[in-house]
Amino acid sequence: PEVINGRTHKATVVDLSPWVEYEFRVVASNSVGIGEPSRPSALLKTKAAVPVVAPTNISGGGGSRSELVITWEPVSEELQNGEGFGYVVMFRPLGSTTWTKAVVASVESSKYVYRNESITPLSPFEVKVGVYNNEGEGTLSSISIIYSGEDEPQMAPAGASALSVSAAAVEVSWLPIPWNRHTGRVLGYEVRGW
């Protein structure tokens, strides 16, 4: 805080963080300089408050069929502002007006998985993640677009052919499976022989 005149023996310290332990020291000063600091005061914890910092890096995607995977960067302890800290996850299909809300009560959590057989593969969802503690609900993140999990490929590769290249090797080729809006990209192929 600002310098206090020599006849004052009390000061109010402002702009402290909620639910944080502080200790204080006092130093005397004059025109010659600053003296030795006092011994530290006892630790004092400020009162709790509603959290004001929303999680960052909201992302997700992947997962299995019929899943919406949502991830975020956890809020650090000094920004939780009180006991009973957790996360509020809100999501809705893109274009919908109704939000689904879930509560994740673990401080360390950084992921939520919503499972529902009615989710079509690779569907876009609007997602926001907020925070709460025993004092109430705090800030929500801005909206992120996250896609539900892909489905397995629904067709086999076409045009498979084999060409003998040596006594111990055969070259196998095929036509790639085209990208499909519902099943997503093909990450790999498996070649079987018998």
C-alpha angles and dihedrals in degrees: 000000000000121000111281122214119254095253094059120087101178135057137179114227112209139188094044121153118256120253095011127128115238135180125197139211130191125214127191121221138185137166091291096055147273124317131216116297121250121252111279117272120241114281112273124191119212119230122272122259138183109283114254103186117086123209117268136216095041106190140125136139127145117077126118131309112294092022134115110199116199123186135180142170110264120244113250119248095250090059097048091086096203151001124299093044120176145138134268114210118197125183142160137175111270107270095023122117098206121085124210112216128204130178121219106195098189119101092209096049119121100164141057125186119200114198122195129149090219093066109106116218118271094008116160117239131188108229136185129173126205140176138238141177136178089291094059145272119322138190126336123217121243116271119279127190113232128176126224120241123290126248124235116268111280098206138048122241112267132221098035112179136167131212124191109231100171143349090278105028138065125187113221122196135178142168114268120249109250119241111269125204092225104038100035130209124343109243097190149337133239119218116206127190134183 
